[in-house]
Amino acid sequence: MFELGGYAKSEHERLEEATGWILRLQNAPANSLLRAQFDDWIAASPANRAAWQDANVTWRLLGAFQQADERPLASEQVVAEAFAPATAPSGSGGQPRRQQQGRAGRATRGRRATIVAAALAAGLAIWIVAPALLLSLRADHLTHAGQNQQINLADGSTVDLGGSSAISTQLTDGQRQVTLLSGQAFFDVRTDKARPFIVDVAGIEVKVTGTAFDVQATSTTTTVALLHGSIEAVVERGTEPAIHLRPGQMLTLDRTAGTISVSEVPAEDIGSWRQGRIFIADASVGEAVELLQRYHQAWITIPDRALAQRRVSGLFDLKDVDAALSGLVEPFGGKVRQLTPLTRVISRW
């Protein structure tokens, strides 16, 4: 593989090629022609060799090579051979060492490699497709990653939906009710004292008559922040009395720990994601990554649990999510690794 007409491949393109080689070598570890083609690709450029190393590191972070025993999978063996110095032929007939491997062993590794590659592909498909399909069945309004949308309700209220968010609505003569199914939303509610406006969001029921407030739900935390007006919030566990917020306050429910807290928030930071900035207050790195994921087309994973549990606060720019991710984890020694344009892995390696 070579470059023509002075065209220089980008790092992204080389990483995509390296990822393709991983899959092909995993699925056909005994294919001598494929191995020869891979050797040519590795030898063609130091940049190819670097991309191959980076791709394998990233796949290890994804857990693609985890297995019950410690024998290497096919591509791991290729990693060692590709970067090891050449050795003299050995064994009967002077054949190279790798040609002496038993067919049964190669077949076993090939089957295992195929299962690993298929499982990873299936896992990615389920992670990306299944939640969207389920939400589409329940939601009246739905946004995609990086898409904000303003919705005008029949009562004159408006809802700004953040990226990767969804709501269902029920407006009748007797009530106004909205359920935040996923993500984040900012409500500007038209006053109607005869019909309270109720928002259900992951463990909290918010009741207002006319006000502006922001709600969001991650996999572990629910927050409600009041810009103006008044809010009556009830935690659905039913053991606490209603919590009344005043403007500039934020209610946080940690659904894992079962704790509730109220903190002060600058007014300009409430719903700031509508202007391309997101305010993160004392959240774990994992939660912050989850919030930023709503504004990025790529799949982002952070397998380093210790890093994911570190606490962060700050205002992050949604116009460049990769830079926001780097700014989020670099203070803890973290690095954002790009496997392909649609994959990010965050680690301290």
N, C-alpha and C positions, 0 to 999 in steps of 0.2 A: 504494500500500500504506500502510495507516494503522493506528493502534492504537485499540481500542474499550474503553469501560467502564473507563478508567483503567489498563488492563493495560499494563505496560511490559515490552518484550521484553528478555531477558537478552543479554549479550554473546555467549554461546554460540549462542543462536538467530539472532542477526544474522549471525554468522560462517557458520552453516549456510546461511542465505539467500544470502549473498554467494557461497559456494561453488557453490550451485545456479545462480546467475546466470553464473558463469564457465563451467560446463559447457554451459548453454543457449546462451550467446553464442558459444562455441567451435563448437558443432555447427550453428548457424544464423546465421552472421555477416551475411548479407544480408537477414534477416527484419526489415523496417522496423517491423512491429507489435511484435515482441519488443523491439526497441531502444527503442521509445517507452515500453513498459512498464518497461523497465530505467531509463530517464530519470526516470520518475515515482517509481520506488523510490528512486533516488539523491537526488532532490529532496525526498523526504518527511521526511528526518531527517538531521542531521549525524552521528548515530550510524551510520546506514546507510553514509554515505560513508566513515567511519573503518573500519567492518567490511570494506568493499570493498577499501580500501587494504591492510589487514592480511592479508586472504585472498590477495591477489595477491602480496604479499611472501612469504607462506608457500609458495605454489605455486612461486614462483621458487626458493626454497630446496630444494624437493623435486625440482627439475630438470624440472618439467612443461613449461617453455617452451624448453628447449634444442633447438636445431636446427642444421642444417648452415650455413645462411646467417643473416644478421642482420636480415632483414625481420621485422617484428612479426607475431605471430599475431593472430587476430581479437580476442580479449579484451584483448590488450595495446593494440591501437588504441583499444578502448573505454575502457581506463584513461586514456589520454592525452586522449581527447575528453571524457570525463566530468568531468575536473578542469581542463580548459583553458577560458579565457574564450571566450564566443561570438564567432564571426567572421562578417563579412558574406558573403552569397552571392557566388560568383565563377564565372567560366567562362561558356560559352554558355548563354543562356536564363536566367541568374541562378540556376541550380540550386546547392544546397549542394555543397560539395566532395565529401563522401562519396557523393553520388548520382552523381558523375561517374566513380566507380571502375568499371573494366571488369568485366563479368560473369566473364570468365575468371580474373581475379585473385582475385575473391571466392571463386569455386569452388575455386581452388587452396588458398587459406587455409582454407576450410571443410574440405576434405579433410584437410589437414595437422592442423587443430585436432581433427577427429574421431579421427584416428590417435593423436594425443598423448593425448587424453582416454581413448580405449580402452586404450592401452598402460599408462597409469597405473592404470586400474581393474583390468586384467589382472594387472599387477605386484603390486598390493595383495592381490588374491585369491590369487595363487600364494604370496606371502610368508606369508599367514595360514593358508591351508587346506592346502597341499601338505605342509609339514613335519608337521603334526598327523596327516594321513592316513598318512604313511610310518611315523611312530612308533607309531600305533595298531596297525599290522600286526606290529610287532616287539616291542612292550612287553607285559609281563604286568601292569604297574601304571603308570598315567598320570595326571598332574594337569594342571589348567588354570591360567591366569594367576591369581595371588592365592590359589590353593588349596593348603593343606598337608594331607598325609594320612599317618597312621601305619599301617604294614602289619605284621601279625604273621606271621612266617614259620613254616613247619612245624617247624623245629628249636628254636623258642622265642626266636629272635632277633627284633629289631624294626628296621624301617627307617622313618625319617621322610622323606617326600618333600617337597621344596620346590615352589614354584609353577612351572608349565610344565616339569615334570621327568618322567622315565620310566626304568623299570628292567625288565630281563628277569631271570628267576631260574631256577636249575637246582639242585635239591636232591635228591641221591641217597644211597644207602647209603655211597658212597665219597667224595663231595665235596659241598661247598656253594659255589656260585658265583653271583655277581650281576654283571650288567653295567649300569653307569650309561649309558644311551643319551643322556640329555640332562639338563641342569640340575644339581641339588644334592640330596644325600641325607646323612642322619645315621644311622650304624649303631651299634646296641648289640648286640653279638654274644655269644651264649651260648657258654660254654666247651665245647669238644669237641676234645680233643687228637688224637683219632683222625681227625677230619675238619676239616682247616683250612678257614677261611672265606676265599674269594678274591673280590676285587672288581676288575673291569676297568673302568678309566675313562680314556678318551682319552689313551693313551700311557703309562699307569702301571698296573701290576698290584700290588694290595695284598693281602698275605697275613697273616692273624691267626688266633688260636685263640679268644680271648675278649677283647674290648676295645670301646671306644666311640670313634668317630672320625667326622669330617666330610669329605666329598669334593664337589668341584664342578668343572664343566667349562664354560668359555666357548668362543667360537670360536677363541681363540688360546692359552688358558692352562688348565692343570689343577692343582688344589691338593688336598692331603691334610693334614688337621690332626688331631692326636691329643689326645683329652681324657684318657683313662686306658688303662692296659694297654701293649701294645707292638705295633709295626707293622714288617713287612718289606716295603719297597716296591722294585719293580724297574721301571726305565724300559725300555720295550719295544724301544728301539733296540739293546739287548743289549751295549752297549760299556761300561757302568758296572756295578760290583758292586751288590748289594742295599744299600739305604739303610735303616738302622734308626732309627726316631724314638722319642723319649722324650716323655712327656706334656708338653703345652705347646709342642710344635714343629709347624711347618707346612712341608711340602715343596711347592715351586712349580716346575712345569715350563712354561717358555715354549716352546710347540711351534713358534712361528715362528722364534725365534732359536736354538732348540736348547739353551737354558741351563737349569741346575738350581740351585736355591738352597734352603737350609733356614733358617728364621727362628723367633724366639720369638713366641708369641701368648698373650695373657692367657686363662686357662682360661674365663672367663665369656664371651668372645667366640666361642669355638668352638661352632658350631651355634646361635648367638644368633638366627638368623632364625626359629627355632621359637618364640621369644618376641616376634616382631614387630620385631626389630632385625637389621640386616645389617652385618657387619664387612667392610670393604674395606681391604686392605693393599697399598699401593704398586701400584695398578692404574692403567691408563690410564682417562681419562674415558670413552672408548668402551666399555671392558670394564665399567666401573661402571654405565653406562647399560644395557648388556646384562643385568647382574645385576638391576637394578631393573625391567627390562622384564618379568621373570617374575612380578612382583607388580602389574602394571598392565594393565587391560583395553585400553588404547589402544595403537595402533602408535606407537612412538617412533623417530625418526630423528635422526641428528646428522651432517649433510653437511659441516660445517666440520671438515676433517681435522686442521688444526692444533690446534683445541680438543679434538678426540677423542683426541689423542696426549698431552695434559697428564697428569701423574701425580697421583693422589689417594690419601689414606688417611683412614679415619674410620669412625664408627659412624652408620648412617642408619636413620631410623624408617620402617618399612614400612607403618605405619598411614596415612600420608599420603605417597604416592609422589611426587605433584607437588611437594610441599614438599621432599622429599628430592632430587629432580632439580634444583630451584632452588638448594638449598644446595650441591649438587655442582658446578654450573657458574658460579654467580655470582662466586666468587673470581677467575675468569678472564675476567670480563666477559660471560659467557654468559647467555642468556635462554631460558626455555621458552615457546614460542609454541603456542597451542592453535588448530588449524584447525577441528576439530569435537570433540565429546566423545570421539571415538575416534581422534584424530590429535594427536601432539605433534611439533614440530620444534624442535630446540635449535640456536641459532646465537649469534654475537656481533653480529649486525646489529641 
